[in-house]
């Protein structure tokens, strides 16, 4: 069976899920393996952060993953679609398609077309429904409505938090790295999964702060006090599977106890994690001590904080990150007496819309930074690459060292996710940030006399803080965005590298639509699930300001033969966005800590103090032409 033929059987199971009824296949008519499926009622908003939801999702995944062959897998999935909660089905089915060997090469449809109601304001979907009814013989395009105004300063950042592809990226990352990943069942190791959890979210926070500075706002204040009164937020989303709104959070609410977990649990878990960092070891469930060393400390902490199935002691350290999401989503109706939907924080495809997401993740990141502070700062020897000099780096765009950003219009097809009762297309036109095409020109001299394999690391960070003061290196490092990381063989003498921004190791250059997938595009035996995981290319750089915001471009070359765990000759499978997503069934293709060399505190007082011959720092501007 070809990849296209498999895709033709998989794709229909993702369509029209918002119109499924509560009618379910009775247990006696089901495959015996699915007899206990469907505990979470239809219409309930599924959350992969919620312990009980995740339990049922894990059980269903194990059934689908263990299906005898592709036909058996499709039969079980088709029955499960008729039985289980809609959101739970899409999550589990996606994780199964992504990881089963007989689905290799099948690309998942974009989650924004499967559940458009998670990405598009309720007012817009209501308008689309009316237009489709009134013009049933034509294709329809409706403009997306705005969700707030300038009375709320955070509204300036709606283009970032509500960006469709940014939210889809977060959902997809949690499909590629499920919290309850069972390595024994699947025989697939998720290398450095805990550290990737930390790093991907740390980068989101850095990007968010860069956007805040671009809009004249101060850097965010991390969540830090479990009693604090939180800012309000209204998502303007309505879930079509239940007809209920995603809950708003009134101003001044704070975390409340839930039936499954209370605020005191959260405080206790935080204290235990901080104590483990101070003691430099964690207590495993079997009574042993596991060192939080340089090589594995961040990875172990990630498994504890998330918490994933790899946590060495879930009973003791709890699930700080996941329950934090659930608590913030349910503070308006903590005991469920009003049967309200939770807020957007409960769902990986919607949580980035809420400003509290970034403040919560900065709180999580601060715990990791406390661990990083226990490690020695990098020495000149740690940072240098003998014989290699990075002479210069330049951004090549219409104007040298200036990148222009702007707002662009795009269309989202609603018809695969919502049944409008018409055979014609219904689209939403929405705006998103984008940037002009640009490339990097890097000049490197190799004085070693022989060819050298190098890892080229590229970062971008703001030069000044919200008051216009030069950022100290230790503050600037936490705002550094990884733009690219790639392997280059350097010939003896001078080398000129021209690297296009579209090749970036953090971005996904193309998202296939339902229609493209149905026509056979994206069906490729050599591709893997990781080809769909990555930061959206249009959001690679921050917005900048109208007059041009000053950033610094950092380029560093390190020894690839020491960096790559497989040596210099390995080919990484599907490395479209390897920095955030890793490489399929292989070790993470960089031995250095994620975010190196900005992952640890520094004692340097100026950026120049940090530089060795194999690094360069270039002033660049980002100009917003919107």
N, C-alpha and C positions, 0 to 999 in steps of 0.2 A: 504494500500500500504506500503510495507516495505521500509526501508531507502535505501537499495540497488536498489530497483525498481525506487525510486525517483532519486537517483544518476545517474542511467542509462539514465534518460531523461534530466538531467541537464548537465552532462559532455559533450555531443556532441555540445552543444551551445558554449562551450569554445574552440572548435577545429577549426583549419584552418582559423582563423580570419584575418591573414595577406594576404589571397588570395581573400577576398571579393571584388567584383567589385563595381563601383559607381552606378550600376543599383539599383533602389529603388522601393519598392512597392508604387504605386500611392495612394494618399490620399483616393480616393473613394473605394479602395480595402482593406483598413486598418480597424481595429477595431476603432470605433469613438473616443475611449479614446486616441488613438495614432495619431490623425489627425494633431496635431501640432508638433509632434516629428521630429527630424532630422534637426534642424536649423544649428548645427555645421557640416560643410561638412565632408564627408568621406575623409580620408587621412590627415586631420588636426591633429596635435598632441594635444590630450586632456590634460588639466591641471586642477586638482582639486584645484589649487591655484588661478586660474583665475576666477574672479567674474561672468562673463557671462557664461563660461563653467559650473561652479558650479550651476548656476541658472537652466540651462537646465537639468543637472544631477539630481538636486533635484526634478524637476517636474516629470521626468521619474521614479525616485525612488518612489515617492508618488503614481503613477499609478500602478507600479508593486507591491508595498507593500499592496495596497488596493484591489488587485485581490481577487475575491470571494472565490476561493479554489485553490488547487494545479494545477488542469487541466487548469483553467483560467490563472493562473500565467505562466505556461509553454507556453500557446497559445500567451499571450501578449509578453512574452520574445522572442519567436521565431520570431514574427513579428518585434519587436524592433530591433532584430539582423540584419534584412534585411533593416532597415531604417536609424538607427542612426549611428553616428560616432563610429568607432571600439573601440577606447580606452574608450570613454564615456560608451559604452554598457558594456564592461567588468567591469568597475568600479561600475556602477549602479547595474548590475546583481549580482555582488559579494556582494555588501552591502545588497541587497534584500535577497539573499540566506542565508547570515549570520544571518539576523534578523527575517525572517518569521518563525513563530512557526511550520508551516507544513514542513519546511526544516530542522528542528532540527536533528542533527546527520549526515547531509550531509557535507562532507569535501570538501572545494574548491580545485581545482587543482592548482599546484604551478604556480605562475605568470611567472616564468622563462621558463616554458614549453608552456604557452599560447602565450607569446610574447618574444621568445628567442632573437630577434633582439635588445631588450633593455638591454641585459646582455652580449651578445657575440659580440666581435669586427666584423666590417663589413668584414674585410679581411678573417676572419675565416668562416663566413657564405658563402662568395663567394667561398672559397676553398671547403666547404662542398657541395655546389651546383654542382661544377665541378666533385667532386669525386662521388657523387650520380649518376650523368649522365653517367660517364665513367664506373661505376661498378654497373649498375642497378640491377644486380642479386644477389648482396651481401649486407650484413650490412656494414656500413661505419663508421669509427671512425677517426676524424681529430683532430690534436692538436690545442689548442687555441693560437692565436698570441699575442705577447706583444704589448703594446700601447704606448711605449715611451722608453727613455733610461736615463742614469745617468747624462746627461747634465742638467736635471731638478731634483733638490733634492727631490721634491715631488713624483717622480717616485718610490722612495724607499717604499712609502706607498701604491702603487697600489694594493698590495695583500689585503689591508684592504678596501680601497674605492671602489674597483671593485669586492669585494667578492660578489658572486651571492646571497648567502643566507642572507647576511647583507642587501643588497638592497631589496630583497624580503620581509624581515621583515619590512622595512620602508613602503613599499607599503601596506602590510597587516595591519599594525597598523592604517593607515589612512582609511582603509576599516572598521575596527572595531570601530574607533572613527571618523566618518565623520564630517567635519566642520559644515555642515548644518543639524545637527541632530534635528529632530522635536519630542520632548517628548510628545506633545499633540496627534499627529497623531499615534505614535507607542505605546504609553503608556509604554515605556521602558526608565528608567532614566539611564543616563551615569554618575555614581557617580564620582565626583571630576575629570571630564574630562579635565578641564582647567589646573589643577595641574599635571595630568598625561602627558599632552602635554609638560609642562615645564620639568618634571622629566625625561621622556624617552629621550628627546633631550639633556638634561644636561648630562645624562649618556653616550650618544654617544660622546659628546665632551670630557668627561673625558677619555673614551676609546681611542679616537683619539690621545689625548696628551700623553697617556701612550705608544702608538705605536710610536709616534714621538721620545720620550725619548729612546725607545728600538732601534731606528735606528740612534741615535747620532744627532738628530735634536733638535732645541729648541722648547719650547712650542709655540703654534700658537699665532699670534698677532690678536686679535679680529678685525673684521670689526668695524669701529667706525666713519668714516668720509664719508658722502654721496658724496663728491667730489673726493675721493681718486682714484688714478689710480690702477687698479686691476691686479693681475697676470694673465697670459694667461692659457688657458686649451684647449686640444683637446681630445674629447671623443672617436673617432674612432667607432662611432655607426651610422648605417644607418637605418632609419625607413622603414620597408617593406610596410607599408600601403600607403606611399606616394612616396617612392624612394628617398626622400631627406635625407641628412645627418643631424644628430643633430649638431647644429652649434658649431663651435669652437669659443673661445673668444681670440682675439689677445691681446698680452701684452699691458698694458697701457690704456685700455679702462676704462671709468667710467660710472656710472649710467646715463641714459638719460631719458628724459620725454617720456611717452607713450601716445597714444590717450586717454586711460582710466584713467591714473594716472600720476602725475608728481613728480619730486624729492622734490619739495617744500611741497607737501602733506605728503610725508614720514617724512620730518623734523618736520613738524607741529604735526603729530601724535606722534612722539617720545617725543617731548617737553610736550605735553598734558599728556602722560602716566607718564613721570618723575615728572611732577607737581602733579599728583594724588598721587604718592608715597610720595612726600614731605608733601602733605596735609593730607595723610593717609585716603583719601576717593576719590571715583570716582563720577562723575556727571551722574546720570541715565537719560535716554531719557525723563522721566516724570518730570524732574526737582528736584527729590529728591537726597540725598547724600547717597552713600553706603560705609560703613566703610571698609577699607582694614585691617581687624583685623587678629589676630593670627590664628583663625579657618578657615577663608574663603579667606583671602587676596590673597594667591598664586593661588587659583582656579579662582577668579574673574579676576586677572591679565592675567591668561592664556586665558580666553575667550575673553578678549579685544585684546591681542597681536596677537592671531592666525589669524584673529578674527573668532570666531564661531558664530552660530545663537544664542548662549546664551549671547553674548556681551550685557551689559546693555545699551550701547549707541554707536552703530556702526557708526552713522553719525558723531559723535564728535571725537571718538578715532580711527576710520578708521580700516584698515586691514594691519597693519605694516608687520607682518610675511609673509602673503600670497603674497602681492604685491612685497615684497622684492625678493621672489623667481622668480616671473614673470619678474621683471625688470632686474635681473641678467641674466636671460635666453634670454632676447631680446635686450641687449645693442648693439649688432652688426647690428641690423636692426630694430630700435625702432618704426618707423612708417609703417613698413611692405612694403616698396617700392620695395624690392627685392624678396618678397614672400619666404623668407628663413624660414626654420624650426627654432624654438627656440632652445636654448642649453639645457643641461640635467637638469638644476635647475628647469625647469617648471614641472617636472614629479617626483612623489614620488618614482617610481621604478628605477630612474636613478640619482637622484640629489646627492646621497652620493658619486658618482664617482668624483665630482668636489671639490677640496680643499676649494673653497670659501663657500661650504655648512657649513663646520665646523666653519669657521671664522664668518659667518653670525649667526650661532646658538650660538656661544660664545657671540656675540653682544646681542642677545636676552636674553641669560642667565644672562649677566651682569645687565640687567634691573631687572630681578627677584632678583639678589643678592643685588641690591640697596634697594629693598623692604625688603629683609631678614635682612638687616642691621638696619632697623627701629625697629626690634623686640629685646627683651632682650636676651643676650647670655644665654645658658642653665646653670642652677645652678646645684650644686651637688645633690640637692633634685630632680630636673627634671630628672637626669640621673640615680640615684641609684635604686636598687631593694632590699629592706631590706631582709636579711637572705640568699641571693643568692651570691655565690662567683664563678666566672669563674676562675678556677685554672690554666688551660693551654689550648692551642690549637695547633694542629700539623697537617701539611700536610702529609698524608700517601701516598707516591708514591714509585718508585723503590729506591729512595734515600730520606730520611726523609727531609721534608721542602725544597725540590727542585722539581719543575715541569718542565718537558722537553716538548718543543714545536718543531714542525717540519712541513714541507710542505708535503701535501698528494695529490695524484691524484684522480679525480672523473670524472664521466660521466654525461653529460646533454643530454637528448633526445630532438632533434630538430623537430622530425617528426610530433608531434601533433600541433605544431604552424606554420610550414612551409610545403607547399606541394612541395615535391621534384620530384613528378611524378614517385615514386617507392613505392612498398609495403613493402620495407625493411627499417630497422631502420637506422637513421643517427644520430650519437652521436658526441659531442665535448668532448675531454678530457681536463680538466682544473686543475689548482693547487689551493689549498687553505690551509690556516693555520689550524693546529689541535694540540691537546695536548695529552699527555699520560693519561691513566685513573688515577684518584687520588681520595682520600676521605679525609675528615676532621675528626680528632679525638679530641673531646672537653671534657675536664674534668670539671664538675661543682659540687660544694658542696652546698647542701640545708640544712642550719642550722635552718630553721624556725620551724621544728618539724612536719610540715604537708606537704602533696603533694602540689606542686605549678605548675600552668600552666605558661610556659614561651614562649616568642617569642625570637628565636635565630636569631640575625642579624649578617651577615658576610660581611665584606668589604675588599677590597684589594687596596693598593695604593703604588706608588713609594716612596722610602725613600729619594732619592737624586734628585736634579734638574739637568739641562743640564750641569752645571759647576762642578758637583760633590759635591755641598754643601748640607747639610742636609736641607730638606724642612721644613719651619716653619709650625706649625699646621694649620694656616689659609690658607696657600697655598696648603698644602697637602690635606685638606678636599675636595677641588674642583676637585681633581684627584682621589678621592676614588670611586672605582667601586663596586657596590653591586653585590656580588657573590651569595648570598642566603639569604632567610628569611623563617623560618619555626616554627611551633608550636611543643613544646615538654613538656610532663608532667614530672616534676622532683620529684622523690621520696625523702623522707627525707634521709639525708646522702649523700654519694658520687654517682655521676651519670657519666657514660661514654657514650658519644654520638658518633656514627660512621655514618657520613653522606656522601654518595657518590656524587661526583660532578655532575653526570648525573641527580640527583634529583633536581638540582637548580631551585629556583623559578623565575629565569629570563629567562631561556632557554627553547627552543622547542627541545625536544630530537629527534623527527623524523619528516621529511617532506615526506608525501605520494606523490609518482609520479603518473602521469596519469594512467600508466599501473597497479599500485597497486590498485588505486581507482576503475578502471574498473573491477578488479578481486574481488572486494567486501571488500578490506581492508579499514579501516578508516570509514566505515559505522557503526555507533554505536549510538543508541537512547540516551545513557547517555552522549555522548560527546556533546560539544557545539562549537560555532564558536571560542571561546577563545583558544581551543585546537590547533589552527593553528597559534596563535599569540605568538611570543616570539623571543628572541635573539637566533641566531644559537648556538647550543651546542659546535660546534668546535671552536667558537670564544670566549669562556667563559673567557679565560685569555689572557693578552697581549703576544706579541711575545717574549719579553726578548732579551738577548744578548748571543753571543757565550760563553763568559766567565761566564755568569750568572748575571742577573740584580737583584739588591736588592729591594725587595718590603716589605711592612709590612701587615700582615694579622691581621685584627681587628675583634674580636668576642665580642658580647654584648648580655646579656640576659635582657629582660624587662618583665613586668607583662602582660601576654596575656589576662587576664580577663579585664584589663583596655584598652588594645590595640585593641581588636576585638570589633567592634560595635555591633555584634550579641551575645556577651558573649562567654563563653569558650566551649560550646557544639556544636556550628554550624559546619556543613560540607560545605566547599567551593566547589562549582561545578566547575570542570575542572580547577584546579589551576596549570596547567602545567607551566605557565609563569605569575603568578599573579602579580609580582612586576611591570611589564611593561604594563600588559593588564587588570588588575582588574579581578573581578569574575562576571560571567554571572548573570544579573538581580539581583545583590546583591550590597550592599554597599562595597566600597573598604575595604578589610579585615584587615585594620590597621588604627587606629585612629591617630597615630602619623604622623607628616608631612613626606612626601616622602623624603627619603634620611636621615632621622633622624639617628644619631645625628649630621651628617655632613652638614645639610642644612643651618645652621646659622653661622655667623662669630664668632670666639672665640678670647679671649684675652690671652689664654695660650701661653707661650713661648716655651714649649717643649711638646711633645706628652704625656710624662709621667704625666705632670700636669693635663691632662684631665681625666686620668683613675680613675674610681671608682671600688669597689670590683667586680661588675658584668660585668667587661670588662677585656680583655687581648689583648696584642699586641705582635705578633710573627714575627721575621725576617724570610722571605722566599726568595728563589731565583727562577728566571725563566730563564731557559737555552734554547737557540735556537740551535737545532741540524741540521739546514738546511745548 
